[in-house]
Amino acid sequence: MTGKPFTKTLFISALLLLQFALFACGQSEESLSNITLTPSSPVEFDYEITGSKTKKLIFEIDNPGQSANLSLLDNDQVLVDNLNISQTGSQTISVLVRFNALGNRRLQLKTINSPLTIKTFTVEDIEHLPIPQFKDISVQAGLDKVNSIKYGGPSVADIDQDGDYDFIVNNHNAESSKIYWNNGDGTITKYKDDLSRWFMQDLHGTALGDYDNDGDLDMVLTRGGGNGTNPSVSYFYQNDNSNFVRYTGDVGIDRGARGRGARYSDMDLDGDLDLMLVNETGLANQKPQHFFYENNGQGGFTFKSVPGIQDVRSSRALVSDLNGDNIDDIVMYGPLSVWQGNGDFTYTDISDSIPSNIRALNSVMAVTDIDIDNDGDLDMYLARGKEFEHGKGETPSVDFDPIARNFSLKTRGYKGVDEFSFKASGALKLHNYHFLGQNGFRGKAYPIYLGKDKISTDVPSGGTLEFDKTNAQGWPDDISADGVYFGHVGNDHWRAALVRNGDIFWSYFFTLSGVEEATPNFIPENRNIQDVLLENRDGKLVDVTQQWNIPAGGNALGVTTGDFNNDGHQDLFVYRWGLVEKRISDLMLLNTGRGSFETVTMHGASDLGGPGFGDMGQAFDFDLDGNLDILSGSEYGQWYLYSNQPVIGNNYALVRVGYSPENHVDALGAQITLQTASHTYQKRIGSAGEVFSQSLLNIAHFGLGKEDKISHIQVRWRNGETVSFSNKQANKIFDTNALDPATLAINTQDLAPRSGDTLQLKVTATPENASQDVHWHSNDPTVAQISPSGLLKMVGKVGESTMIMATSTKNGLSAKAKITVHQWYAKPITSVTLSASKTKLIVGEVQRINANIAPEGPDNAQLSWTSSAPEIASVDADGTLHALTQGQVKISAQAEENADFHDELQFTVEADVKPYIKIENLPELNKTPIHAGQTFEVHVNYHAGTGNKVIAADEGGLRVWFRHFKTQRIPIEDRIQTDTNVLYTMTGSSTATVSTKGLMPTDALPKGQFYSLNVSFTASNGKTYNDSIEHFVLIK
């Protein structure tokens, strides 16, 4: 079917000029009606703005086309960016804007893709709803700026548990996924290793959680399965003091699939984190589709069958708690179903809690839970959009801007032909050009043919091509070959066709500049699709989409949530796929607190005109200033970190949830209840929306509006433990590791200070997680002086006394202790105890040995240090040990005045052997070529390095692999043997026998193909060591 032309004539300078005034001072007035604008003819008008600078604009529109985008400019300032006009016919849309200044303004209305008639245009004052503004701090923070394919959002968490948020940016293949550490000063530092282990590794979502309860977060990185042809095992990384070590096989994760995402959850309520690996349906519909692993409490996981949910044909998940029972529920989507957790590793399908028409919807791309009405239960927002790269049977997406003369097209690249015609009198430029091959087309050229003679040009993905009618005359008789055809057919008219003889592309898009008119030979895909808002009403999820004023159009791939203006109501941030040519703004939906949302396009948290399409992100307080920031990714574009500029007058609270005080349960799933004089707010620790990745946002943010006092805060961990704060001022961080003390005491037992003594005073506070930060005070500094850190110095005379006071910095609770100056008495050392952080050292290491002497502040605190073997390890007068050579040594320390008080430690010093792996018979293999079809032996020696051991990682042990490569980076076949006997050893040898049966000689291989031999293992330091024969020759 032939579509309508986008425009018949180009009027670049033609503007319909209207003069009128709008007076909006609390009353709305309709001031513009029945005005038609076309893509080539924007409408300009003046108006006088008074009252509030924040306005609500309401458009009643008639759209004769399929869909359109409407924008509003104030001179050069964009006020409204590409509002979606989602359907044919009459419709009403609204948007919030904020003007920079009052007074007379020159406005311009623009449309693309269809003419529009503005039937009515209404302006209303908005005073109660501040619009947040964001600033792009990506570069100054230190974020890599590179275009890349994304994969469903970042993971944000305090990975190193130092009190601020770190994050992982998830890219798909050509650009690696990366970890960034928060430096606490507004900047970030990239982790030393990229997460991709080789170029174009197929990486997907990540999850962060403390599976081994050691105080830092461990990572799961899921991997794709080669479009189903090569199921992959997800990577499990153990966090070893901020060094990530791949312990996949060691922890028991051993099943391959088409990995998509991972979710930590305490599925059996035993206090530790279990794991769900979310997968796409396999090509052979293998079951189970999703993998569940139970934490065995001994540093590993055990695969577990979970009937029902494990075979749901969805590949996306959100972990939530929809019924408020403090047990994780799981929302599966694409298609949509809801599974209630029972706390015993079983799940009950409660999908009937969702209306049947909503369950039947397709194209749910992202989900977030959100308490829209502050009633304490979790509601749900479904972001819906077209498939990433277009679905089967969908026509291409097309945008045409006749003013910029840009025609843009995006198609999935299934088998077929896409044709269009256009008019262009001058030069043409093909740019914004991208294609990604599949099904054997990866790495191949997709030629562009010009004119009747099909002059061929290979333009690489990311390249450009300029041409005009002089080198593209005529239309070819045969357009059967794969490629793009352009031909000038006379009088500035052109034909074009995209021909594909198979499903050869994952994605394909371009922009053609210089186009004056365009007519596709198909009806372009309407990319608009309705998002859904579900309100939780006593366990039933009710569709309130229209009631809450959710935009009727859009094409959303992601959504995150938070209170962006600190007014006490949860807002939404919806990622729009946008235009083919360039990035448009994402939608911020501000919660009015009155049962509806208002749409904002110009908030500063989008790269207007930048590369790529909207994807996914997370809202979190990056700099802990009480304002929610946003980390966003653009598909085919970049990563962005947006800093939220403070909304003056609104207050906040941050609640940092650590481990529970008694059983040390981590923060995931903890529930926080915060009460003020007039409101109660609840938050659950988890993600702010999920697609393929999971966050752990344990520094919960609460906007409080004008409330500046907090009555009560309670934190409940998933095992039922609770702690609380009471009577607090707003605009602070409340930390469960620094609770208000319930009791406070100064430790003065057995304290008998003499004049001139200096002693360190300490306090004891309860409960266990209570803050011990205090202010010290001496009632009489002429008797005893005390420093801010509690260092007591006795300066008075014998018999004089004073009161020492310690006052909690958290709640003002005080403790007192009477201190009296005692008669002088001898105070010798009565005990010496040595300790060290480790007793196995490597040659060259230096370590300080700790000496604890009693009593505190003896008359002579000097110790004499000795080494039993100074040639192995020497020790300085201050207890610093120097490891010199291999062997064992005893280090002792004794009181200088009395040798009866002493202690010793034994140390082992090991040689510093660097890790290696070596093919011992490599010279023989190089000297005597192997005949194709024969077997040969590979002899390997290895050493994991002093202090390390061989781990399974994902290789399973020491791996010998013979590889047949198509090109340098694309293998055809791997013949792998793994020696598991070397696991958890430091050094040794291994032998493998390799068969070349069925392989042809090297000189008979097609051009570019070759064989290689590689041996490798992974050590417990997280590094992989290799040796290889890069080009292994097989002879006839």
N, C-alpha and C positions, 0 to 999 in steps of 0.2 A: 504494500500500500504506500502511496506517495503522501508524504506529509506536507503541511502548509509551509511556504517560505517564511523565514523568520522576519524578513522585512522586504518591502518592495523597492524602496528608495532610501538612500542614505542621506540624512540631513545632519551633518556633523555639528553645524553651528545653530541649527534651528531649535529655539527654546520657546515654549509657550510661556509668556510673561503675564503674571497676574499680580494685581496690586490689591491687597486687602489687609485688614488688621485683625489680630486675635487678642482678645482680652480675657485672660484666665486668672481670676482672683478668687478661686473657690467655687465658682459656677462655671460649668462647661458651656461653650457656645459653638454651634456648628457654623463654620465660616468658609467652607469650601465644599462644593458639590458638583457632581456630574462633569468632572474634568477627565479627559482621556489623555493618557500618556503612552507612548510607544517606546520600544527599545532605542529607536533612533531619535526620539524627540522627548527629552526630559521636560519637566515643568518647573519653572522658577517663579517664586513669589516672595514678597516682603511681608513680614508681620512683626507686630510689636508684642514683646513678651514682658509680662509683669507678674508680680506675685512670686511664687516659688520658682527656682531654676529647674526643679525636678518636675517633669510633666508626664502625664499619661496621654499617649496619642492613640486614638481609636479610629480605625479605617473601616468603612463599609465599602467593599470592593466587588466589582463584577469582572470576572476573568473569562474572556472568550476562548482562551487556550487551555491546554492541559494543566500547566503550572507556570509559575513565574516567581521572580524574586524582586522585592521592593526595597529600595534604599532611600534614605533621607540625609541630605547634607546641609550643613550650616556654613556657607562659603566653602572652605576647604576641609572643614571638620565633619567627619562622618558621625551623624547622630544615630542612625539606624542602618544596620548592615544586613542586606539580603534577607529580609523577612520572607519566609516561605509562604507563597500563595499556592496552596496545595492541590486545588481542584478547579474544575470548570464551574462557572456560575457565581452566584452571590455568596459572600462570606464576610465575616467580621473578624478583624485581627487587632490586637493592641500591643503596645510596647512602651516601656519607660525610657525616658531620655533625660539627660541633664545638660542644660545649656551652660556655656562658659560665662555668659554675661546676660543681663537683662537689656531691654531696649529693642530697637528695630533690628531685625535679623533678615538676611537674604537666604532663603531656603530653596533647595532643589530636590524634587522627587524623580527617581529613576527606576526603570524596570528593565529586566532582561528576560528573554525567552517567550514573552507574550505581551501584547498591549494590555492595559488595564484601564478601567473606568473607576475613578474615585467617586462613589455615589455620595458619601458624606465623610467628613474629616472633623473629628472632635478632639479638643484639647482640655485636659483636666489638671488642676493643681494636685500635686502629691507632696505632702509635707512629713508624713510619719514614716516613710520608707527610704532610708538613705541608700544610695547606690554605691557599692564599694568600687574602688579603683585599684588596679593592679599595675605593677611595674615589672618589666622583663629584666631580671637580674642574672640571666643564664651565663652571660660572658663574664661578668665581674665575679660571679660565684665560682666559675671554673668548669662549667659544663661543656663537654665536647660539642661542637656545632658541626654536624655532618648529616646529610640526608640519608635516610635509611628506611627500610621496611620495619614496621613495628609488630608487636604481637600481644595486643590486648592489655596494655598498661604496665605500670611499674609496680614494684613491691617496695613499700616504705615501712621502716621499723627502726628501732634503736638497736642496730645489729650488735654493736660492741658494748651496749648497756652503759654508756657514759653519760646518759641524761639528755641526749638530743637525737633527732631523727637522721638516719642514714637512708640510702635508697639504692635500688637496682633499676636501671633502665633496660628494658627488654626489647632487643632488636631481633630480627628473624634470621638473617643469614649473612649477607654481604658485609654488614657492619656488626661487630660483636656486641653482645650484651655486656654491661659494665656495672661494677659496684662503686659507689661513691661514699666516702666517709665525710660526715659533717664535722668541720673544724671548730664549730661553736662561735665563729667570728663572722658569719655571713659568707664564708667560702667553703668549698668542698675539695677533697683530694681523691683522685681516682685510685682504686685498688690496683696493686702492682700487676695483677694478671687480668687479661680479658677472659670472659667466660667461654668464648668460642675457642675450641682447641685446634680448629683448622678453618681454612677459608670456606665460606658458604655452608658452615655447619647449621643444621636445621634446628634452631633453638626456639623454644616456646615459653610457657609461663614459669614463674618462680613462686616459692612460698618460703617464709621465714618463721622459725619457731625453735624453742629450746627443748629439743627432744630428750637430751640427756641431763637436763636440769643442772648444768654446770655454770649457768650465769651468763652465757652469750647465745646468740641465735644461730642455728644451723639452717642450711639452705637446701631446698630441693629445686632442681632445674630440669624441667621436662623437655623431651626431644620428640621431634616429629618422626614419622615412620616411612619417609620416602614416598609420600602419597599412598601409603598402605603396603608398599612392596618390600619394605625393609623395617619391620617393627624394631623400635629402639628402646633400650632400658633408660629410664630417667636417671640423672645424676643425683647422688646425695653427697653434699659437702658438709663435713664436720668443721665447725669453727674452733680452731685451736689458737686462742689468743690472737684473733683477727687474721689468722692465716687459714684459708679454706683448703681442706684436704679431702680429696674425692674418695669417700669410704663406701661407695655404692654396694659393692659385693660384700664388704665386711659387715655392713649392718643388715644384710639379708634382702636387699631389693634386687630382684633378679628376673623380672618378667618384662618382656618387650611389648610395645604397642604403638599405636599412633598417638603419642602423648600430646596433651593439650595443656593441662594445668595440674596443680597439686594443692591440697588443702590439709593443713594441720587441724586436728580436733581431738578432744578427749572423748572418744566415742564410748568408752566403758566406765567413765567417771572414776578412774583409779588414780587420777592426779597427774599422769604423764600424757604426752601428746602422741596420738596415733596419726595415721597418715592415709589419705585418699589420693590416688592418682587418677585423674579424669582423662579419659581417652576418647578419640573419635572412633566411630564404628569401623571395624576392620573390613578389608575387602571381602573376606570370607565369613563375615559376621561372627567372628570368634567370640566365645563367651568364657569368662565374664568380660564385659567391655571395660569396666572400671576396676581398678585394683585397690583393695583395702589391706593395710598392714597394721597389725597390733603391736604396740610398743611392749617389748618383753621386760622392760625395766632393767636390762643388763647390757644396755648399749646397742641394742639391735631391734629389728622388727621381724614379725612372723606373719606370713601371708594368711589372710582370713577371708573365707567366703561369707558374703553378706547378701543373702537372697533378696531379690526384688530390685533394690537400688543399683546393684552392681551391673545390671543388664539394661538400664535405662538408655535409650538411644539419644542421648544428649551429650554434648561435649563441653558444656559450660556449667559452672556451679557457683552458688553463693552460700556461704555458711552464715546462718542467722539464728535467732531464737524467737520464732513467731508466736509461740504460746506462753512465753515468759516463765518457763519452768526451769531455767538455768541449765538446760540441756541443748546442745547444738542441734538445730534442724538444718536440712540441706535443700536448697532450691536448685533443681536441675532445669536447664532451659536450652531451647533449640532442639526439640519441643519442650514445653513448660510442664513441670510437675513439682510437687512439694512433698518432702519426706520428713516426718516428725521423728526426731531422735528419741529413743527409749532409754538411753543410758546404759545399755547392755550390748552394744554393737549390733543392734537391730534397728530398723527404720520402718515406720508405718506410712503407707501412701495416703496422704490427706489432700490429694489434688482436688477433691471435690469441695474444698474450702474456697476454691477459685471459681468464678462463674464459668460455665461451660464454653461460652463464646470467647472468653479470654484464653482459656486453655487451648482452644483450637487455633489461636493466632500463630502465625509463623514469624520469622525474622526478628525474634527477640535477641538483640546483640549484646546487651549489658543489663545488669540489675543492681540496684542498691536498696538496702533497707533504710528507712528514714522514719522518724516519729514526726509526722507532718503537723499534728495537732497537740503535741505535748501531753498526751494522755497516758504515756508510759508504755504503750505497746508499739511494736514495729510495723509500719506500713511498708509498701514496696512500690518502687518506680521501675517500670520496664522500658528501657530505651530500645527502640525498634528501628531497623534500617535494612537496606538492601545488603545482599551478600557482599563481602569484601571486594570481590573482583567481578561481580555480576553472576547471576545464576543462569542455569540452563533455560533457554527459551526467552530470556529477556533481551530486548533490543538495546542498542548502545545508548549511553548517556551523552547528550549533546548540549552544549552551551554556545550561544552566539551573541557577541557584544558588537553591534554594528558601529558604535562610536569608536571603540578601540580597534575595530576590524579584526577581531579574533574569533575564529571558529575552533571549538575544542570538542573532541570526541574521545570516549572511553568505551571499550568493549572488552568482554572477557577473553575472546579469542577461541571460542569453540568453532567447529567446522561451519563454514558458511561464507557469505559475501555481504558486506555492508557497502552500499553505494549512496553517494550524494552528489549534487551538482551545486555549483556556486558561480558567482560573478566576481572577477578581480581584474582591474585594468592595469595594475602595476605589478611590482615584484611581490613574491610570496616567500614566506619563511616558515619552515617546519621546525618547531622547537617544543620545549616541555615534552620531549619525546622519550617514552619509556616502554620497554617490553621485557617480559620475563618468560622464557620458553619452558615447555614441558613436553612429556611424551616423546623424547628423542630430539626435540627441537632446541633444547638448552645449548647455548653456545653457538648456535647457527645464526647466520645473517638472515634478515628479512628484507629482501631488496625493495627498493623504490624504483618504479618504472616510470619514465617520463615520455609522453607523446606516443604517436603511432608506432614509432620504431622501438619503443620500450627501452630507451637508454637507461641502463641499470646503474644504480648507485646503492652501495651498502652503507647505511647510516647506523652506527652503533647506538645502543640504548644510552640516552643522555646526550646524544649528538644533535646537530642541527643541519638543515639543508636549505639553501636559498636558490630559488629558480624563478623563471617567468615564462611567458608564453613563447618567447623566441626559442627556447630549448625544450618545449613540451608540446609541439604542434601535433594535433590530431589525436585520434583515439584508436587503440590497437584492435585488430580483428579477434585476437585471442587473449583472454585474461584468465586462463585456466591455472597458471602457475601461482604458487604462494607469493604474495607480495602486495605492495600498495601501488596503485596505478593513478597517475594524474595526466590529464590530457586537455589541452586548450582546443575547443571545438568551434571557435569563431565568435567574433563580436564580444570579446572579454568573457565569454561563457566557458565554463570548465566542467569536466566530469571527473569523478574520483571513485575508486573502488578498493576495498580491503578484502583480499581473497585469502581464505584459509582452507586447505584441503584436509584438515584434521583438527583435533583439539590441541592446538600447538602452543597456546599461551595461557599462563596464569593471569596475566594482565597485559593490557595494551592501551596506551592513550597518547594523544598528541594535541598540540595547538597549532593551527595554521593561521598566520598573521597576513593581513593584506586582503582579507575577504570582505566584500561589500554586501553581497546577498548570499544566502545559503538555503538549499532545499534538500533535506534528506529524503531518500527513497524508502523511508520507513517512519513509523511514528516513534519518536524518541521515548525512551523509558521515563516515566514519571517517577522520580526518585523519592517523592514524598510518601511518608508512611506514619501512621499515628502512634505516638508513645502512649503508655497506659499508666495511670496512677491507681493503685489499689489501697484502700483504707482498711485497716484491721479493726473489725468490729466483733469483739468477743470470739476471736478465732476464725471468723469468716472474712475473706478478703473481698471487699466491695469495690466495684469500678466507680471512681469519682473523678474520672478524667475531665469531663466537661465541667462538672461542678467546681473544680479547683482551677479552671482556666488554663489547662495544659495546651500548648500550641497544637493546632490541628495538623501542621505539616512538619517536615524535616526529614532527615535521613541520618539517624543517630547511631553511632557505633560505640559510644561509651557514656557513662554518667558517674559523677561523684557527688558527694554531699557534705554539707557543713553549714554552720551559721556564719556566712561571709561578712555580714555587717554587724554582728554582735548584738542583734536586737532581741535575742531569745527565741528565735524561730529558725528551724532547719530549712536551708535553701538547697537548690540543686544546680549542678553545672553539667550541661548536656553537650556532648561532642558531636558536631555536625560534620558529615562527610564533605558537604560543600559543593563547590564548582570544580569542573574538570581542570580548568586552567590554573586556579590559585586557591589559596586558603581563604575562607571566610570566617567570621566570628562564630564562636561557640555561644550557646544560649545560657545565660544565667537566669534561673527562675527564682525570684525573690519571694519568700513566704511572707505574706502580709500579716499573718497572725489572725486573720479574719476569714479563714476558710478558702483562701485562694492564693495563687501564685501570679506574679507579674513578670513579664519577659523583659530582659535587658540584653542588648547585643553589644553595646559599647561600654565595656568594663575594664579594658586594658589587658585581659588575660588571653588574647588571641593575636596571632601574627597575621594581620590582614594583608592579603596579597602575597604572603609568603608561600613557600613550597608545600605540597602535600595536601592531605585531607585529614579531617578530625578523626582521632582514634580513641584514646582513653587516658585517664590520669588519676591522681589522688589529691584530695584536699587534706592538708596537715599544716601544723604550725612549725615551719622550718626554723625560724629564728627565735621561737618561744617568746614572742612579744605580745601574744594574746590575739593575733589576727591570723586567720587561716590563709595560708599560701597554697599555691597549686603547682604541681608538677605534671606537665602535659606532654604527650607525644603526638606527632603528626605522621600519619601513614605516608611514606615516601618523602617525608619532611624531616624535621629536627625534633629534639627534645627541648623543652622550655621550662624554666623555673620562674614563676611569677610571684612577686612579693606583694602582699596585700597592704595597702596604705591605710593607716588607722582611721576609723570613723570616730570623729570627736564626739564625746559625750556618752558613748556606750561602753559598758563594762564587760569583764570576762572573768573566767576562772579556768585554770589548767590543773588537772588532777593526774599526776604521774603514778601509775600503778606498777609496783614492783612485784616481788614474790610474797606470798602469804607468810605471816610471821611464824606460824607453827609448823606447817607441813611443806613450806617452800614451794607452793604451787605457783606456776607462772601466770602471767596476766591474761592470757587469751581467754575470752569469754567472760571475764569479770564484769560485773554490773555496778554502775555508779549511780547513786541517787543524790541529787543536789537540791537543797531547799532554800528558798529565800522567803521573805515575808509574804509574798503573793504568788509564787510559782514553785512548782516541783518539776525538775528536769531529770531525765534518765539517759544514760549512755551505756552501750555495751562495747567492750574492747574487741576490736576486730578490724575489718577493712572499711573504707569509705567507698563501697561499690567494688564489684569483682567481675572480671571477665575470665581471663586465664591465670591471673596472678593474685596472690593473697598478701595483704599487708597485716602488720600488727601495730596498730596505733594506740599504744599504751599511755600516751600523754593526752588524755581526753580533754577536748576543748568545749567550753560552755560559754555562749554569749548570754549576757545577763540584762541587756538593755540598760535602763536607768538605775537598776538595783545595784547598790554598792556594798551591801552587807549580805553575808551568807549565814543562814541559820544553822545549817547542818549539812555535812557530806558523809555519806556512807559508801564504802567500797565492799562489795561482796565477791569473793572468789568463787569459782565454780564448785569447790568442795564445801562451801558454806561458811568458811571463815570470813569474819568481817572486822573492819576497823573504821574509825570515824573521826571527823573534825567538827568542832562546834564554834559558833560565834566568830566568824572570820570576816576580814575585809576582802573585797573583791580585788581583781587585777593582780593576783599572785599565783604562784605554782604551789600546789599542795601535794606532797610526796608521801606515799605510804611507807617509804623507808625513813621518813623523818616526821613521825606522828607527834602529836601533842603528848607530852609526858603526863601520865596519871599520878605517878609518884616520882620524887626526885630526892636523892641523898648524896651528900659529899662523903667520899671514902676517907675517913680519918682514923680507922681502926689501927691500933698499935702505933699511932703517930705521937712521937714525943720529941718535937723539934727543939733544937738548941739555938741560941743566938748565933747568927751567921750562917745557919743551915739554909740550903735552897732545895725545895722539894716540889715535885709535880703533883698537884691535886687533880683528882678526877671525880666525875659524878656517875652515879648509877641511876638509870631511868627505866621505868616500866611504862607500857609494855615493851616487848623485845625490840620492836621497830621504832621505838620512840627516839626523837632527836635528843642528842646530848649536847647540842649547841647552847651555851649559856653565857651570860654576862657575869663576870666576877667582880666582887667588891669587898674591900676590907674596911670595917668600921673605924679602925685606928691604924693608919699607915705608919705611925711611929713605932708600932709593935710588930706589924707584919704587912709587907707589901705583896700585892698579887698582880700578875700580868694578865692581859686579855686571854692568854692561853691557859691560865691556871697555875703558872709557875709561882710558888710561894717563897718569899725571902724573909727570914726572921731577922729583924733589926732591933727589937726591944731588949729590955733587961729581964733577967731571970724573975719569973713569977708574974710578969705582965701578961695580960690576955687581950684578945680581940675577937670579934665575931666576923667570920668569913661567910659571905652570902653568894650563892649561885642562883641566877634567875634565868629561866628558860626563855630563849628568844622566840619560841613558838607561841606560848600561851601565858607567859608571865609567872608560871609556877616557880616558887622559890624554895631553896633548902639552906639551912644555916648550920654552921659548925663552930664551936668555940675552940680557939687555938691559944695555947699557953706556952710561954717560953720556959723551957726546962733547964735545970742545972746541967752543966757540962758533964758528959760521961763518954767513955770510950765507945767507939762505934766501928769495930773492925768488920771485914767481910766474913760472912758466915756460910755462904754457899756460892758456887759458880756453876752455871749451866750453859752449855754450848748448843747451838742449833745452826743449821744451814739449810738453804732452800733446796739444795740437792747435794748428794755425796758422790755422784758419778760425774767426772769432769773430763773435758777433752784438752789435750796439750794446747797450751796457749791461753786457756780461759783464766779469768781472774774472778774471785768470789770473796765477798766479805762474810766472815763468820760472826754470828751474833753471840754475844756473851751477856747473859742475864745474871747480875750479881745481887745479893741480898746482904743486908738491908739496903734500902735506897739511900744514896748519899753517904757512904761510909767515909771514915777519915782518910783512908788511902784506897782509892779505887783502881790503882794500877795493877795490871796483870802481866805476867811473864808468859810469852808465847813460844812454843818450840815445835819443830817438825822432826818426826822420827827418821825421815829420809829427805834431807834438804835438796838432794839432787833430783828427786821426783817432784816435790812441791815445797816451796818455801813459804814462810808466813812472816808478815811484817808485825811491828810492835802494836799496830791497831787491829790485828786480826785479819788482815787481807791476805788471802791465799793465792799463790801463783802456781798454776799447773805447768810443770817443766818437761816431764817425760813420762813414758808409760810405766805404770806400777801402782802399788798400794802404799799409803802413808797414813800415819796417825798425827793429828794436830792436837796439841794439848795447851791448856791455859791454866795457870795457878795464881793465886793471890800473892802479890809481891811480898807482903808481910807475913804470910802464913801459908806454906806450901801444902798444908793439910787440906786446904780448900782448892779443889781443882776439878777439871773435867777434860774429856778428850772425845774427838770424833775421828772415824776412819773414812778415808776417801780413796776412791779408785780413779786413777788417771788413765785414760785410754788414748791411743794414738789417733791422730786426726786423719782418718782415711776418707778421702772424697768419694762420693758415689760414682759408680761406673757400671757399665755392662759391655761385654766384649765378645765378639764372635772369634773364638780362639782359632778355629780352622779357616779363617777368612783368607789368608794367603793361599791355602790349598784350593779353596773354592774359586778364587780368581785365576789360579794357575791352570787348573784342570777343569775346563768347562763341563757342564752336565748335559747329557743327552736328553732331549725331550722324551718324556714317558718314563724316565728312570726315577729312582728315589735317591736321596742323598741325606747325609747327617749334618746337623748343625750343632757344634759344641760351644757352649756359652759359659763364661765366668761372670760373676756379678758381685757387687758390694753395695749395700744400701746406704753406706756412709755411717761413720761412727755415731751411735746413739739413735739410728733409724732402723727400720725393718721393712721388708717387702710387704705390701698390703694388696688386697684384692682389687681395690678401686673398681673400675668397670672392666678391666682386663681379666681378672680372676686369678692372676698370678704372673709368672714370667711367660710372656707371649712370644711365639715365633710365628711370623706370618709371611707367607709368600704371596705377593700381590701382582695382579695383572692390571695395568693401567691403560685406559683409553687415551687420556692426556695426562699432563703432569699432576692435575688435581682431581681427576675423575677416575676412580677404580672401577674395573669391570667385575673382578672376582678376587676374593681373599680366601686363601687356604691357611687356616689358623690352628695352631696347637698351643695349648696352655698347660704349663707345669704348675700344679697347685701345691706340690711338695715344698716349694720354696717359700710359701706364705709364712710371714712373721719370723723369718730368719734374717740375719744381717748380711751374711755372705755365704757363697757356695757356688755350685756349678749345675748345669742342666744340659741335657742332650735331647734333641728332637729329630725325628725322621720325616722328611718332606717328600711328598709324592708329586711328580709333574705329569702324571698320567692324564692324557687328554689334552695336553697343551702342545702348541706347535712351536717349532724353533723360532728364535728371536728374529732371524732374518726373513721369516715368512709372515711376520705380523704385519697388519695394515700400517700405513705410515702414521707415525706419532705414537703407536702403542709400544709398551715395553713391560718388562718384569722387574720386580725388586724384591729383596729379602730384608726383613726388618725384625729385630729382636728388641723387646722393651719390658720394663716393669715400672711400677709406681712405688715410691718410697713413702714412709709415714711423714715426711716433711712436705708432702703434697706435690712433689715434682716427679715427672716421668723421665726416665733415662732410656736412651736408644743407642743402637748400633745398627748399621745397615750396609748392604751393597745396593746402591741406588739403581744401577742398571745391571741386572743379573742376566747373564747370557745363557740361553739354552741352544744347544747345537743339534743338528739333525742326527 
